Every structure is written in structure tokens, then in C-alpha cells.
Amino acid sequence: MLGALLVVALIRFGLTAVAAFWAVQRLVSLFPTTLDLSTWYVGVSFFTLGAVAMLAAYACYTAVGTKRWAEAIG
């Protein structure tokens, strides 16, 4: 199933999207991820999810460039 998703992403979006997908999938599967605040590894989960969110925000900022955010959205 994952291989088929990678092939579809490669054909539709290109190699950069597949590399980003692979990196995020690897990061999330390598570290334990939970939203349960009572577990001892919740800090690692927040770090992992925060790293993914920061990379996504940077990618969005880079894609938009110097345009104003309102112009880019609408």
C-alpha cells in the first residue's frame, strides 16, 4: 500500500514530494508518537510533531516567497 502511494505521489507531484513524504514517514515511524499526556515519552512525540510542523511551515513560507500571505491565499 505504501509503495503504491509513493508511485502515485512520484507521478503526480514529483521527486521532491516523495522525498519529503519519505522523510516525514521515517521520522514519525522512528520515534514513538502519541498525544496521551500521561506517557513518559510524550516529549519525544511533541518534538517529532513539532519538527514536522516546522518543516511544513518553512516549506509553505518558501513556496510563497515574498508575496503577501493574503495575495497568495486569495
Residue frames as a rotation matrix with the C-alpha (Angstrom) as fourth column:
MET 1
0.568 0.823 0.000 0.00
0.823 -0.568 0.000 0.00
0.000 0.000 -1.000 0.00
LEU 2
0.490 -0.459 -0.741 2.79
0.123 -0.805 0.580 2.42
-0.863 -0.376 -0.338 0.88
GLY 3
-0.582 -0.744 0.328 4.61
0.392 0.097 0.915 1.60
-0.713 0.661 0.235 -2.34
ALA 4
-0.132 0.630 0.765 1.52
0.979 -0.037 0.199 2.38
0.154 0.776 -0.612 -4.41
LEU 5
0.806 0.415 -0.422 1.12
0.517 -0.841 0.161 5.70
-0.288 -0.348 -0.892 -2.59
LEU 6
0.033 -0.891 -0.452 4.75
0.090 -0.448 0.890 6.56
-0.995 -0.070 0.065 -3.32
VAL 7
-0.641 -0.237 0.730 4.35
0.699 0.214 0.683 5.75
-0.318 0.948 0.028 -7.01
VAL 8
0.356 0.846 0.397 1.22
0.913 -0.406 0.044 7.90
0.198 0.347 -0.917 -7.27
ALA 9
0.749 -0.138 -0.648 2.95
0.238 -0.857 0.458 10.77
-0.618 -0.497 -0.609 -5.44
LEU 10
-0.335 -0.942 0.026 6.00
0.292 -0.077 0.953 10.43
-0.896 0.327 0.301 -7.69
ILE 11
-0.475 0.215 0.854 3.94
0.880 0.080 0.469 10.55
0.033 0.973 -0.227 -10.86
ARG 12
0.506 0.831 0.232 1.60
0.809 -0.550 0.207 13.32
0.299 0.083 -0.950 -9.71
PHE 13
0.988 -0.012 -0.154 3.84
0.072 -0.849 0.524 15.59
-0.137 -0.529 -0.838 -7.60
GLY 14
0.570 -0.820 -0.044 7.45
-0.376 -0.213 -0.902 14.68
0.730 0.531 -0.430 -8.39
LEU 15
0.092 -0.690 -0.718 10.60
0.480 0.663 -0.575 13.54
0.873 -0.292 0.392 -6.66
THR 16
-0.728 -0.380 0.571 10.74
-0.232 -0.647 -0.726 16.35
0.645 -0.661 0.383 -4.09
ALA 17
0.130 0.866 0.483 7.31
-0.919 -0.077 0.386 15.47
0.371 -0.495 0.786 -2.73
VAL 18
0.731 0.093 -0.676 8.27
-0.002 0.991 0.134 11.81
0.683 -0.096 0.724 -2.48
ALA 19
-0.335 -0.918 -0.215 11.49
0.377 0.078 -0.923 12.70
0.864 -0.390 0.319 -0.65
ALA 20
-0.603 0.197 0.773 9.54
-0.660 -0.668 -0.345 14.87
0.448 -0.718 0.532 1.82
PHE 21
0.531 0.846 -0.054 6.94
-0.714 0.481 0.509 12.13
0.457 -0.231 0.859 2.27
TRP 22
0.428 -0.449 -0.784 9.64
0.311 0.888 -0.339 9.55
0.848 -0.099 0.520 2.91
ALA 23
-0.636 -0.736 0.233 11.46
0.074 -0.359 -0.930 11.79
0.768 -0.574 0.283 5.41
VAL 24
-0.298 0.610 0.734 8.29
-0.903 -0.430 -0.009 12.54
0.310 -0.665 0.679 7.40
GLN 25
0.705 0.578 -0.411 7.17
-0.455 0.813 0.363 8.92
0.544 -0.069 0.836 7.34
ARG 26
0.088 -0.781 -0.618 10.60
0.399 0.596 -0.696 7.80
0.913 -0.186 0.364 8.51
LEU 27
-0.732 -0.367 0.574 10.70
-0.274 -0.613 -0.741 10.40
0.624 -0.700 0.348 11.28
VAL 28
0.040 0.846 0.532 7.23
-0.963 -0.109 0.247 9.55
0.267 -0.522 0.810 12.57
SER 29
0.795 0.279 -0.539 7.84
-0.215 0.960 0.179 5.79
0.568 -0.026 0.823 12.46
LEU 30
-0.134 -0.941 -0.311 11.28
0.216 0.279 -0.936 6.04
0.967 -0.192 0.166 14.07
PHE 31
-0.937 -0.170 0.305 10.12
-0.220 -0.391 -0.894 7.87
0.271 -0.904 0.329 17.19
PRO 32
-0.548 0.793 -0.267 7.11
0.837 0.512 -0.196 6.90
-0.019 -0.331 -0.944 19.32
THR 33
-0.863 0.324 0.387 4.21
-0.168 -0.908 0.385 9.24
0.476 0.267 0.838 18.58
THR 34
-0.297 0.808 -0.508 1.32
0.921 0.383 0.070 9.80
0.252 -0.447 -0.858 20.96
LEU 35
-0.318 0.271 0.909 -0.93
-0.116 -0.962 0.247 12.58
0.941 -0.027 0.337 22.14
ASP 36
0.672 0.495 -0.551 -1.54
0.428 0.347 0.834 10.95
0.604 -0.796 0.021 25.53
LEU 37
0.342 -0.543 0.767 -0.01
-0.502 -0.796 -0.340 13.36
0.795 -0.269 -0.544 28.06
SER 38
0.748 -0.005 0.664 0.39
-0.637 0.277 0.719 10.68
-0.187 -0.961 0.205 30.74
THR 39
0.883 -0.469 0.013 3.02
0.449 0.836 -0.315 8.64
0.137 0.284 0.949 28.88
TRP 40
0.463 -0.785 -0.412 6.70
0.349 -0.266 0.899 9.10
-0.815 -0.560 0.150 29.63
TYR 41
-0.506 -0.713 0.484 7.67
0.705 -0.020 0.708 9.63
-0.496 0.701 0.513 26.00
VAL 42
0.583 0.804 0.115 5.24
0.747 -0.474 -0.466 12.47
-0.320 0.358 -0.877 25.28
GLY 43
0.383 -0.527 -0.759 8.19
-0.209 -0.849 0.485 14.90
-0.900 -0.027 -0.435 24.99
VAL 44
-0.706 -0.635 0.313 9.62
0.101 0.348 0.932 12.90
-0.700 0.690 -0.182 22.11
SER 45
-0.127 0.762 0.634 6.20
0.958 0.261 -0.122 12.90
-0.259 0.592 -0.763 20.47
PHE 46
0.761 0.416 -0.497 5.87
0.345 -0.909 -0.233 16.67
-0.549 0.006 -0.836 20.75
PHE 47
-0.108 -0.882 -0.458 9.38
-0.301 -0.410 0.861 17.12
-0.947 0.231 -0.222 19.38
THR 48
-0.711 -0.144 0.689 8.62
0.497 0.590 0.636 14.88
-0.498 0.794 -0.348 16.40
LEU 49
0.227 0.895 0.383 5.29
0.962 -0.145 -0.230 16.53
-0.150 0.421 -0.894 15.62
GLY 50
0.651 -0.058 -0.757 6.82
0.098 -0.982 0.159 19.98
-0.753 -0.178 -0.634 16.14
ALA 51
-0.466 -0.881 -0.088 9.68
-0.076 -0.059 0.995 19.20
-0.882 0.470 -0.039 13.77
VAL 52
-0.507 0.368 0.779 7.23
0.840 0.412 0.352 18.07
-0.191 0.834 -0.518 11.09
ALA 53
0.602 0.787 -0.138 5.09
0.753 -0.617 -0.231 21.19
-0.267 0.035 -0.963 11.62
MET 54
0.337 -0.552 -0.762 8.11
-0.112 -0.828 0.550 23.48
-0.935 -0.100 -0.341 11.45
LEU 55
-0.728 -0.592 0.346 9.31
0.230 0.265 0.936 21.85
-0.646 0.762 -0.057 8.23
ALA 56
-0.119 0.779 0.616 5.83
0.992 0.125 0.033 22.24
-0.051 0.615 -0.787 6.73
ALA 57
0.731 0.366 -0.576 5.68
0.417 -0.908 -0.047 25.90
-0.540 -0.206 -0.816 7.78
TYR 58
-0.147 -0.873 -0.464 9.12
-0.162 -0.441 0.883 26.55
-0.976 0.205 -0.076 6.27
ALA 59
-0.708 -0.060 0.704 8.10
0.609 0.454 0.650 24.83
-0.359 0.889 -0.285 3.04
CYS 60
0.367 0.908 0.202 4.96
0.922 -0.327 -0.206 26.96
-0.121 0.262 -0.957 2.88
TYR 61
0.589 -0.224 -0.776 6.96
0.065 -0.945 0.322 30.14
-0.805 -0.240 -0.542 3.53
THR 62
-0.523 -0.852 -0.010 9.49
-0.017 -0.002 1.000 29.19
-0.852 0.523 -0.013 0.87
ALA 63
-0.442 0.423 0.791 6.80
0.871 0.411 0.267 28.35
-0.212 0.808 -0.550 -1.67
VAL 64
0.663 0.743 -0.096 5.01
0.713 -0.665 -0.224 31.65
-0.230 0.080 -0.970 -1.18
GLY 65
-0.187 -0.849 0.494 8.23
0.892 -0.358 -0.277 33.68
0.412 0.389 0.824 -1.24
THR 66
-0.921 -0.282 -0.267 8.00
0.369 -0.850 -0.376 37.43
-0.121 -0.445 0.887 -0.88
LYS 67
-0.426 0.847 0.317 4.29
0.122 -0.293 0.948 37.67
0.896 0.443 0.021 -1.73
ARG 68
-0.569 0.371 0.734 1.87
-0.817 -0.359 -0.451 38.80
0.097 -0.856 0.507 0.90
TRP 69
-0.933 0.193 0.304 0.01
0.073 0.928 -0.366 35.93
-0.353 -0.319 -0.879 2.54
ALA 70
-0.042 0.989 -0.143 -3.41
-0.095 -0.146 -0.985 37.35
-0.995 -0.028 0.100 1.64
GLU 71
0.149 0.033 -0.988 -2.43
-0.953 -0.263 -0.153 37.58
-0.265 0.964 -0.008 -2.03
ALA 72
-0.795 -0.529 -0.298 -1.11
-0.589 0.791 0.165 34.02
0.149 0.306 -0.940 -2.01
ILE 73
-0.752 0.562 0.345 -4.27
0.193 0.687 -0.700 32.58
-0.631 -0.460 -0.625 -0.46
GLY 74
0.247 0.965 -0.088 -6.86
0.286 -0.159 -0.945 34.51
-0.926 0.209 -0.315 -2.46
